């Protein structure tokens, strides 16, 4: 890409796929770019910066997910944004959500308040409820988890008997 000059305003503004495929300005910047990337980027920032729609198309990348009905992993999408999001997500905390303790005496009642740092994908509700139930067994007091569901802040709570959202 960098040797052939496949970057910059002219390249990005070109809408003709064939022209882009044969683009070559003989820029010769490949080696320089390799060392720059190695010095500046980690896996996460590399994918965020350099994964392109053209690369995804050429290498037939796709996002996948587990199908409960068939019991198999299946292609979910070939859409560039979804492919990139899944790659980035897999590199952030190994795809596990980031949950923080906000207050160990929530409401001045000894209850536990947790907060999910929303990074794009919503929590899997069945896992969230199971986690709250297990935490209740350990904490012996109601537990609460603040998260984003359907683009709204929600508070999930479990008091030992009842789930509330």
C-alpha positions as CSV (number, residue, x, y, z in Angstrom):
1,X,0.0,0.0,0.0
2,X,2.7,2.5,1.0
3,X,5.1,1.5,-1.7
4,X,2.3,2.1,-4.3
5,X,1.0,5.3,-2.8
6,X,-2.4,3.9,-1.8
7,X,-3.1,6.6,0.7
8,X,-3.9,10.3,0.9
9,X,-6.7,12.5,-0.3
10,X,-6.6,11.5,-4.0
11,X,-6.6,7.8,-3.2
12,X,-9.4,8.1,-0.6
13,X,-11.6,10.2,-2.9
14,X,-11.3,7.7,-5.8
15,X,-14.6,5.8,-6.1
16,X,-13.5,3.5,-9.0
17,X,-12.6,0.1,-7.5
18,X,-10.6,-0.9,-10.6
19,X,-8.5,2.3,-10.6
20,X,-7.8,1.7,-6.9
21,X,-6.7,-1.8,-7.6
22,X,-4.1,-0.6,-10.1
23,X,-3.1,2.6,-8.2
24,X,0.7,3.1,-8.2
25,X,2.4,6.4,-7.7
26,X,5.7,4.6,-6.9
27,X,5.9,6.3,-3.5
28,X,8.2,3.7,-2.1
29,X,7.4,4.4,1.5
30,X,6.7,0.8,2.6
31,X,9.9,0.2,4.7
32,X,9.7,3.6,6.4
33,X,6.0,3.0,7.2
34,X,6.7,-0.5,8.7
35,X,9.2,1.0,11.2
36,X,6.9,3.9,12.0
37,X,4.0,1.6,12.7
38,X,6.1,-0.7,14.8
39,X,7.3,2.2,16.9
40,X,4.0,3.9,17.4
41,X,1.2,1.3,17.3
42,X,0.0,-1.7,19.3
43,X,-2.4,-4.4,18.0
44,X,-5.5,-2.3,18.9
45,X,-4.4,1.0,17.4
46,X,-2.9,-0.8,14.3
47,X,-6.2,-2.4,13.4
48,X,-8.1,0.8,14.2
49,X,-5.8,2.8,12.0
50,X,-4.9,0.5,9.1
51,X,-7.7,-2.0,8.6
52,X,-9.4,-0.8,5.4
53,X,-12.6,-1.7,3.5
54,X,-10.4,-2.8,0.5
55,X,-8.4,-5.1,2.7
56,X,-11.5,-6.7,4.1
57,X,-13.0,-7.2,0.7
58,X,-9.8,-8.6,-0.8
59,X,-9.3,-11.1,2.1
60,X,-13.0,-11.9,2.4
61,X,-13.1,-11.0,6.1
62,X,-16.3,-11.5,8.1
63,X,-17.7,-11.3,11.6
64,X,-19.1,-14.4,13.2
65,X,-21.2,-15.5,16.1
66,X,-22.6,-18.6,17.8
67,X,-26.0,-19.7,16.6
68,X,-27.9,-21.3,19.5
69,X,-30.3,-23.1,17.2
70,X,-27.6,-24.9,15.1
71,X,-25.0,-25.1,17.8
72,X,-22.3,-23.8,15.3
73,X,-20.4,-20.6,14.8
74,X,-21.7,-18.9,11.6
75,X,-21.0,-15.8,9.5
76,X,-23.0,-12.9,10.9
77,X,-21.8,-10.1,8.6
78,X,-19.4,-9.1,5.9
79,X,-20.1,-5.4,6.7
80,X,-16.8,-3.6,7.2
81,X,-17.8,-1.8,10.3
82,X,-19.0,-5.0,12.0
83,X,-15.8,-6.9,11.0
84,X,-13.6,-4.1,12.4
85,X,-15.7,-3.8,15.6
86,X,-15.4,-7.5,16.3
87,X,-11.7,-7.5,15.8
88,X,-11.2,-4.5,18.0
89,X,-13.6,-5.9,20.6
90,X,-11.6,-9.2,20.7
91,X,-8.5,-7.2,21.6
92,X,-10.0,-5.2,24.4
93,X,-10.0,-7.2,27.6
94,X,-10.3,-10.4,25.5
95,X,-13.9,-9.5,24.7
96,X,-14.8,-9.5,28.4
97,X,-16.8,-6.6,29.7
98,X,-15.1,-4.1,32.1
99,X,-17.0,-3.9,35.4
100,X,-16.0,-1.6,38.2
101,X,-17.1,-1.3,41.8
102,X,-18.7,2.2,42.3
103,X,-19.9,1.8,45.9
104,X,-19.8,-0.9,48.5
105,X,-22.3,0.9,50.7
106,X,-24.8,1.9,48.0
107,X,-27.8,3.7,49.4
108,X,-26.1,3.6,52.8
109,X,-27.5,0.0,53.1
110,X,-24.4,-2.1,52.5
111,X,-25.5,-2.9,49.0
112,X,-23.0,-3.3,46.1
113,X,-23.2,-0.9,43.1
114,X,-21.2,-1.9,40.0
115,X,-20.8,-0.1,36.7
116,X,-20.2,-1.6,33.3
117,X,-17.8,0.6,31.2
118,X,-19.7,0.5,27.9
119,X,-17.3,0.0,24.9
120,X,-19.9,-0.8,22.2
121,X,-21.4,-4.2,22.7
122,X,-24.1,-4.6,25.3
123,X,-23.8,-7.1,28.1
124,X,-25.2,-10.5,27.6
125,X,-28.2,-10.3,29.9
126,X,-28.2,-14.0,30.9
127,X,-24.5,-13.7,32.0
128,X,-25.2,-10.4,33.7
129,X,-28.1,-11.8,35.8
130,X,-26.1,-15.0,36.6
131,X,-23.2,-12.8,37.8
132,X,-25.5,-10.6,39.9
133,X,-26.9,-13.8,41.5
134,X,-23.5,-15.2,42.3
135,X,-22.3,-11.8,43.7
136,X,-25.4,-11.7,45.9
137,X,-24.4,-15.1,47.4
138,X,-20.9,-13.7,48.2
139,X,-22.0,-10.2,49.3
140,X,-25.1,-11.3,51.2
141,X,-26.8,-8.0,50.3
142,X,-28.5,-6.7,47.1
143,X,-26.3,-6.0,44.2
144,X,-26.8,-3.5,41.4
145,X,-25.2,-3.1,38.0
146,X,-25.4,0.0,35.9
147,X,-25.1,-0.6,32.1
148,X,-26.3,0.5,28.7
149,X,-29.1,-1.4,27.1
150,X,-30.8,-0.3,23.9
151,X,-28.9,3.0,24.1
152,X,-30.2,3.8,27.5
153,X,-28.6,3.7,31.0
154,X,-30.2,0.8,32.9
155,X,-29.8,-0.4,36.5
156,X,-30.0,-4.2,36.9
157,X,-30.6,-5.3,40.5
158,X,-30.9,-8.6,42.3
159,X,-32.0,-8.8,46.0
160,X,-31.7,-12.5,46.5
161,X,-35.2,-13.2,45.3
162,X,-36.1,-10.8,42.5
163,X,-34.5,-9.5,39.4
164,X,-35.2,-5.8,38.7
165,X,-34.3,-3.6,35.7
